[in-house]
C-alpha cells in the first residue's frame, strides 16, 4: 500500500505544482489589492488562499500535521510563541490553527530578508505580515508599533521567540521582549511545541513525515500581568522543551 501511495504521489506532483502556481499568482494579485486597500480582501478569503498554498507545499513534502491542544483558540486574541526548527514551522502552525477554527485574523513576525522573495512576500502580505530587521533599532520599534496596531484591529500574532531557526535538539534563548505586546495589548499567550519539522520520520512510518504541533492552554492577561516577562518566558520555554523531549522519547 505504501509503495502504491509513493507512486501515486510522484505522478500527481506535476499537477499539484501546476495548481500551486495558479494559487501563487492569485496570491500576488490579492496581495497587491490588499496593500492598496485592506478592506478589499476579506480575512476569510486571505486565510483560505494561504491555507491552500501551505497545504499543497506540505503535501509535496509529504508532511502530515498532527496537532493537539488547539481546542482553546476560538474567539480569542492570542500571542502564539512556538519553537523554531525548520522552514516549515510557520506553515504547520498556520495549518493547525486554520483547521482548528481560529476565528481572529492571524499575522506573523518575519525576518526582513523574506520580503525580497516575491512569492513568499505575496503570501506574507496576505497575512499582513510584520517584517523585522534584527540589526536595526528603528525596525524593532516599528515592528512593535505594527504589532500594537494589528492587535487593536483584532489580530492574533505569531512570533518565534528564538528569533532564528535552531536545528537539531538544541534551543536558543527565548527572548522575553517578545511578550511585551501581550502585556500592553491584552492578548492571551499560548506556547507551541513543534516536533519533527526537520523531516525526520516517525518510527514505523515510511511514507509521511509526521510533524507534531502541541499548543498549551492560553494564559490570559489576568494570569500573567503580575509575573515578570523574564520569569514568564522562562516558564514557557521549560514547557516547550519538556514537551519536545517527551515527544522525542515516544517517537
C-alpha positions in Angstrom: 0.0 0.0 0.0 2.8 2.4 0.9 4.5 1.6 -2.5 1.3 2.5 -4.3 1.0 5.7 -2.4 4.5 6.7 -3.3 3.9 6.1 -7.0 0.6 8.0 -6.9 2.3 10.8 -5.1 5.1 11.1 -7.7 2.7 11.0 -10.6 0.5 13.7 -9.1 3.3 16.1 -8.1 3.3 18.0 -11.5 -0.5 18.6 -11.2 -0.1 19.9 -7.7 2.8 22.1 -8.8 0.6 23.5 -11.6 -2.3 24.2 -9.2 0.1 25.7 -6.7 1.5 28.0 -9.4 -2.0 29.4 -10.0 -2.6 29.9 -6.3 0.6 31.9 -6.0 -0.4 34.0 -9.0 -3.7 34.7 -7.2 -1.8 35.5 -4.0 0.2 38.1 -5.8 -2.9 39.7 -7.3 -4.8 39.6 -4.0 -1.8 40.9 -2.0 -1.4 43.9 -4.3 -5.1 44.6 -3.9 -4.9 44.2 -0.2 -1.9 46.5 0.1 -3.8 49.2 -1.7 -7.0 48.9 0.3 -7.1 46.5 3.2 -10.9 46.4 3.2 -11.0 45.0 -0.4 -9.9 41.5 0.5 -11.8 39.8 3.3 -9.9 37.9 6.0 -11.6 34.6 5.3 -10.6 34.8 1.6 -7.0 35.7 2.5 -6.7 32.9 5.1 -8.3 30.3 2.7 -5.8 31.1 -0.1 -2.8 31.0 2.3 -4.1 27.7 3.7 -4.4 26.2 0.2 -0.9 27.2 -0.7 0.6 25.9 2.6 -1.3 22.6 2.4 -0.1 21.9 -1.2 3.5 22.7 -0.2 3.3 20.4 2.8 1.7 17.7 0.7 4.5 17.9 -1.9 7.0 17.5 1.0 4.8 14.6 2.4 4.3 16.4 5.7 1.4 15.3 7.8 0.5 17.8 10.6 -0.5 16.1 13.9 -2.0 18.8 16.1 -3.3 18.7 19.7 -4.4 21.3 22.2 -5.9 23.6 19.7 -9.4 23.4 21.0 -8.9 26.5 23.1 -8.4 29.1 20.4 -11.9 30.1 19.2 -12.8 33.8 19.6 -9.6 34.7 21.4 -6.8 37.1 20.5 -3.6 35.2 21.2 0.1 35.7 21.0 1.5 32.3 19.8 5.1 31.6 20.7 6.5 28.4 19.0 10.0 26.9 19.0 11.7 27.2 15.6 13.5 24.3 13.9 12.8 24.5 10.2 11.4 26.3 7.2 8.1 24.6 7.6 7.3 25.9 11.1 5.1 28.8 10.1 3.2 26.6 7.7 2.4 23.8 10.2 1.4 26.4 12.8 -0.9 28.2 10.4 -2.4 24.9 9.1 -3.0 23.7 12.7 -4.7 27.0 13.7 -6.8 27.2 10.5 -8.0 23.6 10.7 -9.0 24.0 14.3 -11.1 27.1 13.9 -9.0 30.2 14.7 -11.6 33.0 14.5 -9.3 36.0 14.6 -7.1 37.3 11.8 -3.6 36.0 12.2 -0.2 37.6 11.4 3.4 36.6 11.8 6.6 38.5 12.6 9.1 37.6 9.9 12.7 38.3 9.1 13.1 41.2 6.6 15.0 39.0 4.1 11.8 37.2 3.2 10.4 40.4 1.7 12.9 40.1 -1.1 11.4 36.9 -2.3 8.3 37.9 -4.3 6.3 34.7 -4.0 6.9 34.4 -0.3 6.3 38.2 0.2 2.9 37.8 -1.5 1.8 35.1 1.0 3.2 37.1 4.0 1.4 40.2 2.7 -1.9 38.4 2.7 -1.4 37.7 6.4 -0.5 41.3 7.0 2.9 40.0 8.0 5.3 42.2 10.0 8.9 42.3 8.8 11.7 42.7 11.3 15.3 43.7 10.7 17.0 42.4 13.8 20.1 44.6 13.3 18.1 47.9 13.3 16.7 49.5 16.4 14.3 51.5 14.3 13.0 48.3 12.7 12.5 46.7 16.1 10.4 49.7 17.3 8.5 49.8 14.0 7.8 46.1 14.4 6.4 46.6 17.9 4.3 49.5 16.8 2.9 47.5 13.9 2.0 44.6 16.3 0.2 47.1 18.6 -1.8 48.4 15.6 -2.8 45.0 14.4 -3.7 43.9 17.9 -6.1 46.8 18.1 -7.6 45.6 14.9 -8.3 42.2 16.4 -5.3 40.2 15.1 -3.7 37.3 16.8 0.1 37.3 16.4 2.7 34.5 16.0 6.3 35.3 16.9 9.2 32.8 17.1 10.9 33.9 20.4 14.3 32.3 19.5 14.4 34.8 16.6 16.0 32.3 14.2 15.9 28.6 13.3 17.7 26.3 15.7 18.3 22.9 14.0 18.7 19.7 15.9 17.6 19.2 19.5 19.0 22.4 20.9 17.2 25.6 21.9 18.4 29.2 22.0 17.3 31.9 24.4 13.6 32.7 24.3 13.6 36.5 24.2 11.3 37.9 26.9 10.7 41.1 24.9 8.5 39.1 22.6 5.9 39.0 25.3 5.7 42.8 25.6 2.8 43.0 23.1 0.7 40.7 25.2 1.3 42.7 28.4 0.5 46.0 26.7 -2.4 45.0 24.4 -4.2 42.4 26.4 -3.5 39.3 24.3 -3.5 35.8 25.9 -0.3 33.8 25.4 -0.1 30.3 24.0 3.3 28.4 23.8 3.5 26.0 20.9 5.9 23.0 20.7 6.8 21.8 17.2 8.5 18.5 16.9 9.6 16.6 13.7 9.6 19.6 11.3 13.2 18.7 10.3 11.5 15.9 8.4 13.0 13.0 10.4 10.3 10.3 10.1 8.5 8.8 13.0 9.1 5.2 13.8 7.0 2.8 11.8 6.1 5.5 9.2 7.9 5.0 5.9 5.7 7.3 3.8 4.6 10.5 5.6 6.7 12.9 7.7 4.7 13.4 10.8 5.1 16.9 12.4 3.7 17.1 15.9 2.3 20.5 16.9 1.3 20.9 20.6 -0.4 24.1 21.8 -0.6 24.6 25.5 -3.7 26.2 27.1 -3.6 30.0 26.5 -2.7 32.1 29.6 -4.9 35.1 30.0 -3.6 38.6 31.0 -5.1 38.3 34.4 -2.9 35.2 35.0 0.4 36.7 33.9 0.3 40.5 34.4 1.9 40.3 37.8 4.7 38.0 36.6 7.9 39.5 35.2 8.4 38.9 31.4 11.7 37.1 32.0 10.2 34.7 34.5 7.2 34.0 32.3 9.2 33.4 29.2 11.5 31.0 31.2 8.4 29.1 32.2 7.1 28.9 28.6 10.5 27.7 27.4 10.6 25.0 30.0 7.1 23.8 28.9 8.1 23.7 25.3 11.4 21.9 25.9 9.8 19.3 28.2 7.1 18.5 25.6 9.7 18.4 22.8 11.9 15.8 24.5 8.8 13.9 25.7 7.8 13.5 22.0 11.3 12.7 21.1 11.3 9.8 23.5 7.9 8.5 22.5 8.6 8.7 18.7 
